[in-house]
Amino acid sequence: MGFSIALIVFSGLMMLLVLMHKGKGGGLSDMFGGGMQSSVGGSSVAERNLDRITIVVGLLWFACIIVLALLMKTNS
């Protein structure tokens, strides 16, 4: 039960974190106005930290899925 709740929480966090990212251009983000960004190269510290947090939450999300799959396999 705890891993199911953790999966829901991590899924919500992943959605929020992905939506917080800036559009890099050349994709669907241009269609919705993401192409109107400054031409300053590089990324700020906040963007790099957001990338790191997103990766960590994504790995935890993936780990919850694996653990839930293993628990379902052993319970059946």
HUFEN-V483574 format. One record per residue. N is the residue number from 0. SS is DSSP state (hx for helix, st for strand, lp for the rest). D_CENTER is the distance of its C-alpha to the mean C-alpha in Angstrom with 1 decimal. Layout:
n:N ss:SS d_center:D_CENTER
n:N ss:SS d_center:D_CENTER
//
This chain:
n:0 ss:lp d_center:22.5
n:1 ss:hx d_center:20.5
n:2 ss:hx d_center:17.9
n:3 ss:hx d_center:17.6
n:4 ss:hx d_center:17.0
n:5 ss:hx d_center:14.5
n:6 ss:hx d_center:12.6
n:7 ss:hx d_center:12.9
n:8 ss:hx d_center:11.8
n:9 ss:hx d_center:8.6
n:10 ss:hx d_center:8.0
n:11 ss:hx d_center:8.9
n:12 ss:hx d_center:7.0
n:13 ss:hx d_center:3.5
n:14 ss:hx d_center:6.0
n:15 ss:hx d_center:7.4
n:16 ss:hx d_center:5.3
n:17 ss:hx d_center:4.8
n:18 ss:hx d_center:8.4
n:19 ss:hx d_center:9.5
n:20 ss:lp d_center:9.4
n:21 ss:lp d_center:12.9
n:22 ss:lp d_center:14.0
n:23 ss:lp d_center:15.6
n:24 ss:lp d_center:18.3
n:25 ss:lp d_center:19.7
n:26 ss:lp d_center:17.3
n:27 ss:hx d_center:16.8
n:28 ss:hx d_center:15.9
n:29 ss:hx d_center:19.6
n:30 ss:hx d_center:20.9
n:31 ss:lp d_center:19.6
n:32 ss:lp d_center:20.8
n:33 ss:lp d_center:18.1
n:34 ss:lp d_center:20.8
n:35 ss:lp d_center:22.7
n:36 ss:lp d_center:21.5
n:37 ss:lp d_center:23.7
n:38 ss:lp d_center:24.8
n:39 ss:lp d_center:24.3
n:40 ss:lp d_center:23.1
n:41 ss:lp d_center:20.6
n:42 ss:lp d_center:17.8
n:43 ss:lp d_center:18.4
n:44 ss:hx d_center:17.7
n:45 ss:hx d_center:15.4
n:46 ss:hx d_center:13.2
n:47 ss:hx d_center:13.4
n:48 ss:hx d_center:12.6
n:49 ss:hx d_center:9.5
n:50 ss:hx d_center:8.6
n:51 ss:hx d_center:9.8
n:52 ss:hx d_center:8.2
n:53 ss:hx d_center:4.6
n:54 ss:hx d_center:6.6
n:55 ss:hx d_center:8.5
n:56 ss:hx d_center:6.4
n:57 ss:hx d_center:5.4
n:58 ss:hx d_center:9.1
n:59 ss:hx d_center:10.3
n:60 ss:hx d_center:8.9
n:61 ss:hx d_center:10.7
n:62 ss:hx d_center:13.6
n:63 ss:hx d_center:14.1
n:64 ss:hx d_center:14.4
n:65 ss:hx d_center:16.9
n:66 ss:hx d_center:18.8
n:67 ss:hx d_center:19.1
n:68 ss:hx d_center:20.4
n:69 ss:hx d_center:22.9
n:70 ss:hx d_center:24.0
n:71 ss:hx d_center:24.7
n:72 ss:hx d_center:26.6
n:73 ss:hx d_center:28.7
n:74 ss:hx d_center:29.5
n:75 ss:lp d_center:30.9
//
